[in-house]
Amino acid sequence: MADESLRDLLRSLPVFGDDVPEFDPEAAPADPLELLVEWLRRAIEAGVSQPHAMVLATADASGHPSARTLLLKDVTTSTADEPGAVWFASLSDSPKGRDLEANPRAALLLYWREQGRQVRISGSVFHGDRDVSERDFLARHPAARATVLAGRQSEPMPSGDELEREMASAREFVAVNPNFVPDTWRSYLVQPHSVEFWQSAPRREQRRLLYSATENGGWHRDMLWP
Ligand SMILES: Cc1cc2nc3c(=O)[nH]c(=O)nc-3n(C[C@H](O)[C@H](O)[C@H](O)COP(=O)(O)O)c2cc1C
């Protein structure tokens, strides 16, 4: 049964204030990942909470979708040899890792509520080089590394003594093997096919700028209706 009071409560909540950054799509750079880096730096400078938290959406071989939050690890802009990419890290034997093996395409979403900004990215997913995965894993806190080594992400977890035993043995393993990196720890990169920037504005004049990849390696730009 619909709860009208919850509906009214939700409707009464404010969304965006007027104190949001300006966005002039005419002045936007030709490469959307340059604009992403600009927005990211601006979010960090403005003290946005967890500006590097992003949602990764995947789909399995039968098209079943799922989404989860991950940390953004890097944004590389395009060079003469390499297209630009957006990077994250996770386990290849996790549900998302299995989705990406079956269907190496993904959508990413960054949302900076304090600035009324959203960035949507969709593209093809590749494995990063092994040394990037290794650096990423070794930069993690030893306790986080032990958790990865003790368990299998998203599988049911034991409790009580069994959990304590497995964690203690993983912590000891990390202490004795400080440079060990499991094969399943992967850096992944998304090479975008499209990137859309959304900016709230006073008087609800939201701006949406969509970049779509062209066949010759460039970008086509469109303003979209909000
Ligand atoms: C803010 C935040 C950051 C996270 N960062 C990561 C990350 O970088 N890598 C990761 O594997 N999981 C990360 N997680 C956990 C994932 O959201 C998710 O629970 C886990 O990866 C299992 O996903 P899966 O079952 O879809 O494979 C993060 C969760 C939150 C809330």
The ligand as a MOL file (V3000), in Angstrom:
LIG
                    3D

  0  0  0     0  0            999 V3000
M  V30 BEGIN CTAB
M  V30 COUNTS 31 33 0 0 0
M  V30 BEGIN ATOM
M  V30 1 C 32.5970 4.1050 -0.7870 0
M  V30 2 C 32.8370 2.6690 -1.1850 0
M  V30 3 C 33.9870 2.3360 -1.8800 0
M  V30 4 C 34.2250 1.0230 -2.2900 0
M  V30 5 N 35.3470 0.7540 -3.0230 0
M  V30 6 C 35.5410 -0.4820 -3.5070 0
M  V30 7 C 36.6440 -0.7420 -4.3870 0
M  V30 8 O 37.4460 0.1630 -4.7410 0
M  V30 9 N 36.8040 -2.0150 -4.8600 0
M  V30 10 C 35.9300 -3.0320 -4.5070 0
M  V30 11 O 36.1370 -4.1680 -4.9530 0
M  V30 12 N 34.8650 -2.8040 -3.7020 0
M  V30 13 C 34.6400 -1.5580 -3.2040 0
M  V30 14 N 33.5480 -1.3100 -2.4160 0
M  V30 15 C 32.6040 -2.4450 -2.1160 0
M  V30 16 C 31.6480 -2.6400 -3.3150 0
M  V30 17 O 30.6230 -1.6520 -3.2820 0
M  V30 18 C 30.9780 -4.0350 -3.3310 0
M  V30 19 O 30.3140 -4.2710 -2.1070 0
M  V30 20 C 31.9970 -5.1740 -3.5540 0
M  V30 21 O 32.9950 -4.7940 -4.4930 0
M  V30 22 C 31.2840 -6.4490 -4.0480 0
M  V30 23 O 30.6740 -6.1810 -5.2930 0
M  V30 24 P 30.1550 -7.3620 -6.2800 0
M  V30 25 O 29.4990 -8.4000 -5.3930 0
M  V30 26 O 29.1600 -6.6770 -7.1610 0
M  V30 27 O 31.3390 -7.8930 -7.0260 0
M  V30 28 C 33.2820 -0.0020 -1.9770 0
M  V30 29 C 32.1110 0.3360 -1.2720 0
M  V30 30 C 31.8880 1.6440 -0.8930 0
M  V30 31 C 30.5810 1.9800 -0.1880 0
M  V30 END ATOM
M  V30 BEGIN BOND
M  V30 1 1 1 2
M  V30 2 1 2 3
M  V30 3 2 2 30
M  V30 4 2 3 4
M  V30 5 1 4 5
M  V30 6 1 4 28
M  V30 7 2 5 6
M  V30 8 1 6 7
M  V30 9 1 6 13
M  V30 10 2 7 8
M  V30 11 1 7 9
M  V30 12 1 9 10
M  V30 13 2 10 11
M  V30 14 1 10 12
M  V30 15 2 12 13
M  V30 16 1 13 14
M  V30 17 1 14 15
M  V30 18 1 14 28
M  V30 19 1 15 16
M  V30 20 1 16 17
M  V30 21 1 16 18
M  V30 22 1 18 19
M  V30 23 1 18 20
M  V30 24 1 20 21
M  V30 25 1 20 22
M  V30 26 1 22 23
M  V30 27 1 23 24
M  V30 28 2 24 25
M  V30 29 1 24 26
M  V30 30 1 24 27
M  V30 31 2 28 29
M  V30 32 1 29 30
M  V30 33 1 30 31
M  V30 END BOND
M  V30 END CTAB
M  END
